[in-house]
Amino acid sequence: MKIEAVIAKLGIKLNRMQEEVYKFLNQDRGQDLILLSPTGSGKTLAYLLPILNRIDQTKDSVQCIVVVPGRELAIQSSEVLAKMGTGHRSCACYGGRPTMDEHRVIRKVQPSIVFGTPGRLIDHIVKENIDTTNIHYIVLDEYDKCLEMGFREEIVTLLSYLPNNAKHILLSATRYRESDISPLLTNYKQMDYLPKADSLPSKIELFQVNSPDKDKLDCLLRLLLYIGEQSSIIFLNYRDSVVRVADFLHANGFSPTIYHGGLDQNLREESIYKFMNGSTNILVCTDLGSRGLDIPNVQNIINYHLPESSEAFVHRIGRTARWDAEGRGFLLLGPEEAIPAFINSEIKQFVFPGQLVGDNFKIEDYTIPQAQMVTLYIGKGKKHKISKGDIVGFFCKQCGLHADKIGRIDVYEYFSLVAINRKEASGIIQKAQGQKIKGIKTIIEQK
């Protein structure tokens, strides 16, 4: 399929970055590529278009390896390829499921492109499940996130198993140190589309929130009550602080989820999944959450701890007001804190409404805002021939749930996840007990 037809099928117009990357990679100059571009700017499509143009579909062998930091991106990238409708075969390889099952898929599908996490790809190559002979392209996607998650040594090991003459394409949403790249790449072209260090989204409104106490928990509580059900990311500088703040919010009736580098990968992905599908409206995280996450419709960024650099501030605030949407950023200041000198944007003084100030405030007078959705776990997936349509039909026909009460649905190999309206959840779970989906009995429970 011609590139023009793929673009027409997707119903998009290539942006400047995608056009220039396509032109460079299609020229096959012998140079590797480092592409620096913001999260959500279309880097996946940017590298796939020229690579697909050069892959030989008559060969039943892997010709491109795409290294990703986690399961979510492996699946997401594979889905982007499927939507392009080119007929190129692919598979996604990641931890949390048996290697043997993936091996069966590889043998059956005979993919030309494999998306996978470093450790799982090494496992398949060592076991000779993946033949590296015809690999011509090696893509390191979200390389900055791979580094933050401690995958550098695994990536070095993985590359030692792959052909030296393959073209390397490294993608990152942040700038790098030379030591991060060497000795992985030596002869490369860098294409930099990142905003300047002090560049913020155009439709962001910034507020300074003064806390009378050094411990800003009470101030945060009042701010979240003011914000209500809107989605918010709370940034802190330390992992233990993330846990402390989340525990405090749980104790006061909120339902936050957490995200930091010390969590198991599956727990990190579960946290992001719940935040993205609307099952929680509060994400408490370290700066790991400011990079590499493409989460739409985040309305508020709360800096509980002040950012330590201009770059950190820009990345935090950049999680909101994306694609011309509007957003708000809050900086919480203790009695002895001041706005850092590197922040030179206009910042307004936030004033709490009267009922949230001083002795007038009683948390008992408030209904704690909750997310609109909950996530349900279904113990069957693709292996059981379950589709998204089957799940919608089950909840609508057998459980009496209106389709507009159903949110995001994801069907995995052995299980499925579906977001449904929180107010309907308990009743629907009861109705679902003992029922069959597509004639199959299964577990259905809140995750």
C-alpha positions as CSV (number, residue, x, y, z in Angstrom):
1,M,0.0,0.0,0.0
2,K,1.3,3.4,-0.9
3,I,2.1,5.9,1.8
4,E,-0.5,8.4,0.4
5,A,-3.2,5.6,0.8
6,V,-2.1,4.9,4.4
7,I,-2.4,8.6,5.3
8,A,-5.8,8.8,3.6
9,K,-7.0,5.7,5.5
10,L,-6.0,7.2,8.8
11,G,-7.7,10.5,7.9
12,I,-4.8,12.7,8.9
13,K,-2.3,15.1,7.5
14,L,1.4,14.6,8.4
15,N,2.9,17.3,10.6
16,R,6.3,18.9,9.8
17,M,8.2,16.4,12.1
18,Q,6.6,13.4,10.4
19,E,7.3,14.7,6.9
20,E,11.0,15.5,7.6
21,V,11.6,12.1,9.4
22,Y,10.0,10.3,6.5
23,K,12.2,12.1,4.0
24,F,15.4,11.4,6.0
25,L,14.8,7.7,6.6
26,N,13.6,7.2,3.1
27,Q,16.9,8.4,1.7
28,D,18.8,5.6,3.5
29,R,22.0,7.7,4.1
30,G,23.7,5.2,6.4
31,Q,23.3,7.5,9.4
32,D,21.3,6.5,12.5
33,L,18.6,8.9,13.7
34,I,17.9,10.5,17.1
35,L,14.4,12.0,17.1
36,L,13.5,14.4,19.9
37,S,9.9,15.3,19.9
38,P,7.2,15.9,22.5
39,T,4.9,13.1,23.8
40,G,1.8,12.8,21.6
41,S,3.4,14.4,18.6
42,G,3.1,11.3,16.4
43,K,6.6,9.7,16.6
44,T,5.2,6.2,16.2
45,L,3.7,7.0,12.8
46,A,6.9,9.0,11.9
47,Y,9.2,6.0,12.1
48,L,6.6,3.4,10.9
49,L,5.8,5.0,7.6
50,P,9.4,5.0,6.1
51,I,10.2,1.6,7.6
52,L,7.1,-0.1,6.2
53,N,8.0,1.4,2.9
54,R,11.3,-0.6,2.9
55,I,10.3,-3.8,4.6
56,D,10.1,-6.8,2.2
57,Q,6.7,-8.4,2.7
58,T,7.7,-11.5,0.7
59,K,10.0,-12.5,3.5
60,D,8.6,-14.4,6.5
61,S,11.2,-13.0,8.9
62,V,11.6,-10.2,11.5
63,Q,13.0,-7.1,9.8
64,C,12.4,-4.5,12.5
65,I,12.7,-4.6,16.3
66,V,11.0,-1.8,18.3
67,V,12.2,-1.6,21.9
68,V,9.7,-0.1,24.3
69,P,9.7,0.5,28.1
70,G,6.4,-1.2,28.9
71,R,3.5,-3.4,27.9
72,E,1.1,-0.4,27.2
73,L,3.4,1.1,24.5
74,A,4.0,-2.3,22.9
75,I,0.3,-2.9,22.5
76,Q,-0.4,0.7,21.5
77,S,2.3,0.7,18.8
78,S,1.1,-2.6,17.4
79,E,-2.5,-1.2,17.2
80,V,-1.2,1.9,15.3
81,L,0.4,-0.5,12.8
82,A,-2.9,-2.4,12.5
83,K,-4.9,0.8,11.9
84,M,-2.6,1.7,9.0
85,G,-4.0,-1.3,7.1
86,T,-0.7,-2.1,5.2
87,G,-0.9,-5.8,5.7
88,H,2.4,-5.9,7.6
89,R,2.4,-8.5,10.4
90,S,3.5,-7.7,13.9
91,C,3.4,-9.0,17.5
92,A,3.9,-7.5,20.9
93,C,6.2,-9.1,23.5
94,Y,6.2,-8.1,27.1
95,G,6.3,-9.5,30.7
96,G,3.4,-10.7,32.7
97,R,2.4,-13.6,30.4
98,P,4.1,-16.9,29.4
99,T,6.9,-16.6,26.9
100,M,5.8,-19.8,25.2
101,D,2.4,-18.2,24.3
102,E,4.3,-15.4,22.5
103,H,6.5,-18.0,20.8
104,R,3.4,-19.7,19.4
105,V,2.2,-16.3,18.1
106,I,5.5,-15.6,16.5
107,R,5.6,-19.0,14.7
108,K,2.0,-18.6,13.5
109,V,2.1,-14.9,12.5
110,Q,5.7,-14.7,11.3
111,P,5.9,-11.0,12.0
112,S,8.1,-8.6,10.1
113,I,7.9,-6.1,13.0
114,V,8.2,-7.1,16.7
115,F,7.4,-4.5,19.5
116,G,8.7,-5.6,22.9
117,T,10.3,-4.8,26.2
118,P,14.1,-5.3,26.5
119,G,14.1,-8.3,28.8
120,R,11.4,-10.2,27.0
121,L,13.1,-9.5,23.6
122,I,16.4,-10.8,25.0
123,D,14.6,-13.9,26.3
124,H,13.1,-14.7,22.8
125,I,16.4,-14.1,21.0
126,V,18.4,-16.3,23.4
127,K,15.8,-19.1,23.0
128,E,16.0,-18.6,19.2
129,N,12.3,-17.7,19.0
130,I,13.3,-14.6,17.0
131,D,15.7,-14.9,14.1
132,T,17.9,-11.8,14.0
133,T,19.5,-12.4,10.6
134,N,17.2,-10.1,8.5
135,I,16.8,-7.3,11.1
136,H,17.5,-4.0,9.3
137,Y,15.9,-1.6,11.7
138,I,16.2,-1.2,15.4
139,V,13.9,1.4,17.1
140,L,14.5,2.5,20.7
141,D,11.1,4.1,21.5
142,E,10.7,6.3,24.6
143,Y,14.4,5.9,25.3
144,D,14.3,8.5,28.0
145,K,11.7,6.5,29.9
146,C,13.8,3.3,29.3
147,L,16.7,5.0,31.1
148,E,14.5,6.2,34.0
149,M,13.2,2.7,34.5
150,G,16.7,1.3,34.6
151,F,16.8,-0.6,31.3
152,R,20.1,0.8,30.0
153,E,22.1,-2.4,30.7
154,E,19.4,-4.6,29.2
155,I,19.3,-2.4,26.1
156,V,23.1,-2.7,25.7
157,T,22.8,-6.5,26.1
158,L,19.9,-6.6,23.6
159,L,21.8,-4.6,21.0
160,S,24.8,-7.0,21.3
161,Y,22.5,-9.8,19.9
162,L,21.3,-7.7,16.9
163,P,23.1,-7.0,13.6
164,N,25.7,-4.1,13.8
165,N,24.7,-2.9,10.3
166,A,21.1,-2.3,11.2
167,K,19.8,1.3,11.1
168,H,19.2,2.6,14.7
169,I,16.4,5.0,15.4
170,L,16.2,6.5,18.9
171,L,13.1,8.4,20.0
172,S,12.9,10.6,23.1
173,A,10.5,13.2,24.5
174,T,13.4,14.8,26.5
175,R,16.9,15.9,25.7
176,Y,19.8,13.6,26.7
177,R,23.3,13.6,28.0
178,E,26.0,12.4,25.7
179,S,26.8,9.5,28.1
180,D,23.2,8.3,27.7
181,I,23.8,7.7,24.0
182,S,27.4,6.6,23.8
183,P,28.3,3.9,22.9
184,L,24.9,2.9,21.5
185,L,25.1,5.4,18.6
186,T,28.1,7.1,17.0
187,N,27.3,8.2,13.5
188,Y,23.8,9.8,13.7
189,K,21.7,12.8,12.7
190,Q,19.7,14.5,15.4
191,M,16.3,16.0,14.6
192,D,15.1,18.2,17.5
193,Y,11.4,19.3,17.7
194,L,11.3,19.8,21.4
195,P,10.1,23.2,22.7
196,K,12.5,25.6,24.3
197,A,13.2,24.9,27.9
198,D,11.0,27.8,29.1
199,S,8.1,27.1,26.7
200,L,4.7,26.3,28.2
201,P,1.4,25.4,26.6
202,S,-0.4,28.5,25.3
203,K,-3.7,27.9,27.1
204,I,-2.3,27.2,30.6
205,E,-3.3,29.3,33.6
206,L,-0.9,29.3,36.5
207,F,-1.7,29.9,40.2
208,Q,0.3,30.3,43.4
209,V,-1.4,28.6,46.4
210,N,-0.1,29.6,49.8
211,S,-0.2,27.1,52.6
212,P,0.0,28.5,56.1
213,D,1.7,25.3,57.3
214,K,5.0,23.8,56.2
215,D,3.2,20.5,55.8
216,K,0.9,21.3,52.8
217,L,-1.5,18.3,53.1
218,D,-4.4,20.4,54.5
219,C,-3.9,23.0,51.7
220,L,-3.9,20.2,49.1
221,L,-7.1,18.7,50.6
222,R,-8.9,22.0,50.3
223,L,-7.6,22.6,46.7
224,L,-8.9,19.1,45.6
225,L,-12.3,19.9,47.1
226,Y,-12.3,23.1,45.1
227,I,-11.3,21.3,41.9
228,G,-13.9,18.7,42.3
229,E,-14.2,15.8,39.8
230,Q,-11.7,17.2,37.3
231,S,-8.7,15.1,36.5
232,S,-5.5,16.2,38.4
233,I,-1.9,15.1,38.5
234,I,0.0,15.8,41.8
235,F,3.8,16.0,41.4
236,L,6.2,15.3,44.2
237,N,10.0,15.0,44.2
238,Y,10.4,11.8,46.2
239,R,8.8,8.3,46.1
240,D,8.1,8.1,49.8
241,S,6.3,11.5,49.6
242,V,4.1,10.1,46.8
243,V,3.0,7.3,49.2
244,R,2.5,9.6,52.1
245,V,0.3,12.0,50.1
246,A,-1.7,9.2,48.6
247,D,-2.3,7.6,52.0
248,F,-3.5,10.9,53.4
249,L,-5.9,11.3,50.5
250,H,-7.2,7.7,50.9
251,A,-7.7,8.3,54.6
252,N,-9.9,11.4,53.7
253,G,-12.1,9.5,51.2
254,F,-10.4,10.3,47.9
255,S,-9.3,7.5,45.5
256,P,-5.9,8.4,44.1
257,T,-3.6,6.1,42.2
258,I,0.2,6.4,42.4
259,Y,3.1,6.2,39.9
260,H,6.8,6.2,40.5
261,G,9.9,4.2,39.5
262,G,9.9,2.0,42.6
263,L,6.7,0.3,41.6
264,D,6.5,-3.0,39.8
265,Q,5.9,-2.4,36.1
266,N,2.5,-4.0,36.1
267,L,1.4,-1.7,39.0
268,R,2.7,1.3,37.1
269,E,0.7,0.4,34.1
270,E,-2.4,-0.4,36.1
271,S,-2.2,3.1,37.7
272,I,-1.9,4.8,34.3
273,Y,-4.7,2.7,32.9
274,K,-7.1,3.6,35.6
275,F,-6.3,7.3,35.3
276,M,-6.7,7.2,31.5
277,N,-10.0,5.4,31.5
278,G,-11.5,7.6,34.2
279,S,-11.6,5.2,37.1
280,T,-9.6,7.6,39.2
281,N,-9.3,11.3,38.8
282,I,-6.2,11.8,40.8
283,L,-2.7,10.6,39.9
284,V,0.0,11.1,42.5
285,C,3.5,10.7,41.1
286,T,7.2,11.7,40.8
287,D,8.7,13.4,37.8
288,L,8.7,10.0,36.1
289,G,5.0,10.8,35.3
290,S,6.0,14.0,33.5
291,R,7.8,12.2,30.7
292,G,6.7,9.7,28.1
293,L,3.0,9.6,29.2
294,D,0.5,10.7,26.6
295,I,-2.7,11.1,28.7
296,P,-5.4,13.2,27.1
297,N,-7.8,15.6,28.9
298,V,-5.7,16.2,32.1
299,Q,-7.2,19.4,33.5
300,N,-5.0,20.3,36.5
301,I,-1.4,20.0,37.4
302,I,-0.6,20.4,41.1
303,N,3.1,21.0,42.1
304,Y,3.0,19.8,45.8
305,H,6.7,19.9,45.8
306,L,8.2,22.7,43.7
307,P,10.1,21.5,40.6
308,E,13.8,21.4,40.8
309,S,14.6,22.8,37.4
310,S,13.1,24.7,34.5
311,E,12.9,21.5,32.4
312,A,11.1,19.6,35.2
313,F,8.6,22.4,35.4
314,V,7.9,22.5,31.7
315,H,7.5,18.7,31.5
316,R,5.1,18.7,34.5
317,I,2.9,21.6,33.2
318,G,3.1,20.0,29.7
319,R,0.8,17.2,30.9
320,T,-2.2,19.6,30.6
321,A,-3.4,22.0,28.0
322,R,-2.5,19.6,25.2
323,W,-3.6,20.0,21.6
324,D,-5.1,23.5,22.2
325,A,-7.1,22.4,25.2
326,E,-7.2,24.5,28.4
327,G,-5.5,23.6,31.7
328,R,-4.5,24.9,35.1
329,G,-1.2,24.6,37.0
330,F,-1.0,25.1,40.7
331,L,2.2,25.7,42.8
332,L,1.8,25.0,46.5
333,L,4.0,27.2,48.6
334,G,4.9,26.7,52.3
335,P,5.6,29.7,54.6
336,E,9.3,29.7,53.8
337,E,9.0,28.9,50.0
338,A,9.1,31.1,47.0
339,I,8.5,30.7,43.3
340,P,11.8,29.5,41.8
341,A,13.7,32.1,39.8
342,F,13.6,29.9,36.6
343,I,9.8,30.3,36.4
344,N,9.2,33.6,34.7
345,S,5.6,33.0,33.5
346,E,2.7,35.0,34.8
347,I,1.4,33.4,38.0
348,K,-1.9,34.5,39.6
349,Q,-2.5,34.4,43.4
350,F,-5.1,31.7,44.1
351,V,-7.7,32.6,46.7
352,F,-9.9,29.9,48.3
353,P,-13.6,30.7,48.5
354,G,-14.9,31.6,52.0
355,Q,-16.3,28.1,52.9
356,L,-12.8,26.6,52.4
357,V,-11.0,29.0,54.6
358,G,-10.1,28.9,58.3
359,D,-12.7,27.8,60.9
360,N,-15.5,27.8,58.3
361,F,-14.0,24.7,56.8
362,K,-15.2,21.3,57.9
363,I,-14.5,18.3,55.6
364,E,-17.7,16.6,57.0
365,D,-19.7,19.2,55.1
366,Y,-18.3,18.0,51.7
367,T,-19.0,15.1,49.5
368,I,-15.6,13.8,48.4
369,P,-15.4,14.0,44.6
370,Q,-14.9,10.6,43.0
371,A,-14.1,9.6,39.4
372,Q,-17.0,8.9,37.1
373,M,-15.9,5.4,36.1
374,V,-14.7,2.1,37.7
375,T,-12.7,-0.6,36.0
376,L,-14.1,-4.1,35.8
377,Y,-12.0,-7.2,35.2
378,I,-13.3,-9.9,33.0
379,G,-11.4,-13.2,33.1
380,K,-11.6,-14.0,29.4
381,G,-9.9,-12.4,26.4
382,K,-8.7,-12.9,22.8
383,K,-7.7,-16.5,23.5
384,H,-11.4,-17.2,24.2
385,K,-12.6,-15.4,21.1
386,I,-14.0,-12.5,23.1
387,S,-14.2,-9.1,21.3
388,K,-15.1,-5.6,22.4
389,G,-18.5,-6.0,20.7
390,D,-19.2,-9.2,22.7
391,I,-18.5,-7.2,25.9
392,V,-20.7,-4.3,25.0
393,G,-23.5,-6.7,24.0
394,F,-23.2,-8.6,27.3
395,F,-23.5,-5.6,29.5
396,C,-26.3,-4.0,27.4
397,K,-28.4,-7.1,26.7
398,Q,-27.8,-9.3,29.7
399,C,-27.2,-6.7,32.4
400,G,-29.4,-3.9,31.2
401,L,-26.6,-1.3,31.0
402,H,-27.0,1.6,28.6
403,A,-24.2,1.8,26.0
404,D,-23.4,5.4,27.0
405,K,-22.5,4.1,30.5
406,I,-19.7,2.1,29.0
407,G,-16.2,3.7,28.6
408,R,-12.9,2.3,27.4
409,I,-12.7,-1.4,26.7
410,D,-9.4,-3.3,26.3
411,V,-9.2,-7.0,25.3
412,Y,-6.0,-8.8,26.1
413,E,-4.9,-12.4,25.5
414,Y,-6.4,-13.9,28.7
415,F,-8.5,-11.2,30.2
416,S,-10.4,-7.9,29.4
417,L,-10.9,-4.6,31.2
418,V,-13.9,-2.4,30.8
419,A,-14.7,1.0,32.4
420,I,-18.3,1.5,33.4
421,N,-20.2,4.3,35.1
422,R,-19.4,4.3,38.9
423,K,-23.0,4.7,39.9
424,E,-24.0,1.6,37.9
425,A,-21.1,-0.6,39.0
426,S,-22.4,-2.4,42.1
427,G,-25.7,-3.3,40.5
428,I,-24.1,-4.4,37.2
429,I,-21.6,-6.6,39.0
430,Q,-24.4,-8.4,40.8
431,K,-26.4,-8.9,37.6
432,A,-23.3,-10.3,35.9
433,Q,-22.7,-13.0,38.4
434,G,-23.3,-16.4,36.9
435,Q,-24.0,-15.0,33.5
436,K,-22.0,-16.2,30.4
437,I,-20.2,-14.1,27.8
438,K,-20.5,-15.7,24.4
439,G,-21.5,-18.9,26.1
440,I,-18.5,-18.9,28.4
441,K,-18.6,-18.6,32.2
442,T,-16.1,-16.1,33.6
443,I,-15.1,-14.0,36.6
444,I,-16.3,-10.4,36.5
445,E,-15.2,-8.1,39.4
446,Q,-14.1,-4.6,40.2
447,K,-10.3,-4.1,39.7
